[in-house]
Amino acid sequence: MEQRADRLMLLLQEFVVESERYVEAVSERDALHRTDLNALAAMVRAAAAGRTVTPGLLRTELHLSSPATTALVDRLDRSGHVNRTRSDTDRRKVHLELTDKARATGGAMFAPLARNIGQVLEGYPAEDRQRLAGFLADIITATSAACVEVAGRDGTADGDGPPAAGNTGPAGGREPTGPPGVDQ
């Protein structure tokens, strides 16, 4: 049993390395900072969850300082990936919206990955895909907990807000948000 767990850990590590290589390649191809790509992904997740995206949300999600968040939003605005609008109810608040260019960039960024992983997933029965979705959600939760532990944080970006982890759901605290083909 322990030998299978060790093999699984090695495979997960290899997957992380390959994922990192993929993001590096996309970053170079699209001439975007890695943080910019992470911000676009965070904005897509937030929009899918029905949350309003603000610079504060990005700061929390990406564990950035306020000046780094301002620089990030400025870059995304200059590159045409986000629009900034003032809140209708509180003019001090800024809302960030993905542009069509950002959606196209995101589609081009993740389409090859989604297509290739989707082809693999199609080879598995629905119940296996569901089990895999729960497993991956649990792995994400465990990885987030390890990050908090290693960083010595209390689970919040600045110590006084909600935990920085993502969507909570039935499978270990996060809802799977993977590529097409994963039954959720």
C-alpha positions in Angstrom: 0.0 0.0 0.0 2.8 2.5 0.9 4.6 1.8 -2.3 1.5 2.8 -4.3 1.2 6.0 -2.3 4.8 6.8 -3.0 4.3 6.2 -6.7 1.2 8.4 -6.6 3.2 11.2 -4.9 5.9 11.0 -7.5 3.3 11.2 -10.3 1.7 14.2 -8.6 5.1 15.9 -8.4 5.8 15.1 -12.1 2.3 16.6 -13.0 3.2 19.8 -11.1 6.5 20.1 -12.9 4.8 19.6 -16.3 2.1 22.1 -15.4 4.7 24.6 -14.5 6.5 24.0 -17.8 3.2 24.5 -19.6 2.5 27.8 -17.8 6.1 29.0 -18.6 5.6 28.2 -22.3 2.3 30.0 -22.4 3.8 33.0 -20.5 6.6 33.2 -23.0 4.3 32.8 -26.0 1.8 35.4 -25.0 4.4 37.8 -23.4 2.5 38.0 -20.1 3.9 37.9 -16.7 3.2 34.7 -14.8 1.3 36.8 -12.2 -0.8 38.3 -15.0 -1.8 34.7 -16.0 -2.6 33.8 -12.4 -4.7 37.0 -12.1 -6.7 36.2 -15.3 -7.3 32.6 -14.0 -8.4 34.0 -10.6 -10.8 36.4 -12.3 -12.3 33.6 -14.4 -12.8 31.5 -11.3 -14.4 34.5 -9.4 -16.7 35.3 -12.3 -17.7 31.7 -12.6 -18.6 31.8 -8.9 -20.6 35.0 -9.3 -18.1 37.1 -7.2 -17.3 40.6 -8.1 -13.6 41.0 -9.0 -11.8 43.8 -7.2 -8.1 44.6 -6.8 -8.6 43.5 -3.2 -9.8 40.1 -4.3 -6.8 39.7 -6.6 -4.5 40.8 -3.7 -5.9 38.2 -1.5 -6.1 35.4 -4.1 -2.5 36.0 -5.3 -1.0 36.9 -2.0 0.3 40.2 -3.3 1.1 43.5 -1.6 -1.0 46.5 -2.4 1.7 48.1 -4.6 2.2 44.9 -6.5 -1.6 44.6 -7.0 -1.7 48.1 -8.3 1.1 47.3 -10.8 -0.6 44.1 -11.8 -4.0 45.8 -12.5 -2.2 48.6 -14.4 -0.4 46.1 -16.6 -3.6 44.2 -17.3 -5.4 47.4 -18.0 -2.7 48.7 -20.4 -2.6 45.3 -22.2 -6.3 45.5 -22.7 -7.1 42.4 -20.5 -9.3 44.2 -17.9 -11.6 47.2 -17.7 -11.8 49.1 -14.5 -15.2 50.5 -13.4 -16.4 52.3 -10.3 -19.0 50.6 -8.1 -22.5 52.0 -8.5 -23.0 51.8 -4.8 -19.6 52.9 -3.5 -17.6 55.1 -5.8 -14.4 54.3 -3.8 -14.5 50.7 -5.0 -13.1 49.6 -8.3 -14.5 46.5 -10.1 -12.4 44.7 -12.6 -14.0 43.0 -15.7 -12.3 40.7 -18.1 -12.3 42.0 -21.7 -13.0 40.0 -24.9 -9.2 40.1 -25.4 -8.7 38.5 -22.0 -11.3 35.8 -22.8 -9.5 35.1 -26.1 -6.1 35.0 -24.4 -7.5 32.6 -21.7 -9.1 30.4 -24.4 -5.9 30.2 -26.3 -4.0 29.6 -23.1 -6.0 26.7 -21.9 -7.4 25.2 -25.1 -4.5 22.9 -25.8 -4.3 21.7 -22.2 -8.1 21.2 -22.0 -8.2 19.3 -25.3 -5.3 17.0 -24.4 -6.5 16.3 -20.8 -10.1 16.0 -22.0 -9.1 13.3 -24.5 -7.5 11.3 -21.6 -10.5 11.8 -19.4 -12.9 10.6 -22.1 -11.3 7.2 -21.8 -12.5 6.8 -18.2 -16.1 5.9 -17.1 -18.2 8.7 -15.5 -17.9 7.2 -12.0 -14.1 7.2 -12.3 -14.1 10.8 -13.5 -16.3 11.7 -10.5 -13.9 10.0 -8.1 -10.9 11.7 -9.8 -12.6 15.1 -9.4 -13.1 14.5 -5.7 -9.5 13.3 -5.4 -8.1 16.3 -7.1 -10.3 18.7 -5.1 -8.9 17.0 -1.9 -5.4 17.3 -3.2 -5.9 21.0 -3.9 -7.2 21.5 -0.4 -4.2 19.6 1.1 -1.8 21.6 -1.1 -3.3 24.9 0.1 -3.0 23.7 3.7 0.6 22.8 3.1 1.3 26.3 1.6 -0.3 28.0 4.7 1.8 25.8 6.9 5.1 26.4 5.1 4.5 30.2 4.8 3.5 30.4 8.5 0.3 32.1 7.6 -2.9 31.7 9.5 -4.9 31.0 6.3 -5.6 34.6 5.4 -3.7 36.9 3.1 -3.3 39.6 5.7 -4.4 38.0 8.9 -7.8 39.6 9.1 -9.9 38.3 6.3 -11.4 35.0 5.0 -9.1 32.2 4.1 -7.3 32.7 0.8 -8.2 29.2 -0.4 -10.6 28.9 -3.3 -14.2 27.8 -3.7 -15.5 25.5 -1.0 -17.5 22.5 -2.0 -18.3 18.9 -1.1 -15.1 17.3 -2.0 -12.6 18.2 0.6 -13.5 21.9 0.7 -13.1 22.9 -3.0 -15.3 22.4 -6.0 -13.5 20.9 -9.0 -13.0 23.5 -11.8 -11.1 21.4 -14.2 -11.1 21.0 -17.9 -14.1 19.7 -19.9 -14.8 16.0 -19.5 -14.7 16.0 -15.7 -18.2 15.2 -14.4 -18.8 17.6 -11.6 
